[in-house]
Amino acid sequence: MTQATQATQATQATLVAPDAAWLVVVDMQRVFSGESPWAAPDYARASAGIRRLLPAFGERVVYTRYVAPERPEGGWVPYFEQWPFALVPADDPLYDLTDEFDPGAHAVLTRSTFGKWGPELVAATGGASEIVLTGVSTDCCVLSTALPAADAGVHVVVPVDACAGASAEDHQRALDAMALYAPLIELTTVAETLGLSAPSG
C-alpha cells in the first residue's frame, strides 16, 4: 500500500468550511489530452471526476490554463527546444479547454508557469482559506500549485480521482509527495468530497 493511499484512508480529509471552499480546475486543456505528446493517459477519468464536483461548488469555481511563454527565457529555452510543438501563441486551439468544460462566467486564469498559485488565484478565489484542487498533471501543474498554496496557509484538498498524471506512476509519486504535507494538503476522493461539501440541512 502506498503512502498516499494510506493517507487517504487514514485522514478522510475534512473540508473546514464546505460552504466557502473553492474548486480550482487546473489546466484541463487540449494540450494535455488526446494525442498530444503531453497527454495524461487518465485525462478522461480526471475529467469525469471534476464534472461530478462542479455542481456542488456553484459560483466558487476557477479554471486555469497553461500557455507557453511568448519568448522563453532562462531554463525555458532548452525546455521548449525539447518540446517545440507547444511553443505556440496563447490563443492557439492547443491551449483551449477541452469541450466538456465551458467556464461560462467563471474566472479563467492563464499563466505561463506550471504552478498557478499567486496573487491572481488568491484574488479569483476571494482569498479563500480552503481550495479543492483538481486537474492535470498531478505531477506537474497540480503539485506546483498545491505546495505554494499550502505554504501560504491554505488548506488544500486533493480528490485523487479528479487528477491525472503524465503516467499512473507519476500520478502516484506526486500524491505521495503531497501526502507528506498533511494536514496542510489532504488527499481524498470525489465521492468523499461531495459528501463532505454537501449543504447541511
Sequence and secondary structure as in RCSB ss.txt:
>XXXX:A:sequence
MTQATQATQATQATLVAPDAAWLVVVDMQRVFSGESPWAAPDYARASAGIRRLLPAFGERVVYTRYVAPERPEGG
WVPYFEQWPFALVPADDPLYDLTDEFDPGAHAVLTRSTFGKWGPELVAATGGASEIVLTGVSTDCCVLSTALPAA
DAGVHVVVPVDACAGASAEDHQRALDAMALYAPLIELTTVAETLGLSAPSG
>XXXX:A:secstr
  HHHHHHHHH    SSTTT EEEEE  BGGGSTT TT  TTHHHHHHHHHHHHHHHTT EEEEEE   SS  TT
HHHHHHH GGG S TTSGGGSB TT   TTSEEEEESSS   SHHHHHHTTT SEEEEEEE IIIIIHHHHHHHH
HTT EEEEEGGGEE SSHHHHHHHHHHHHTTTTTEEEE HHHHHHHHS   
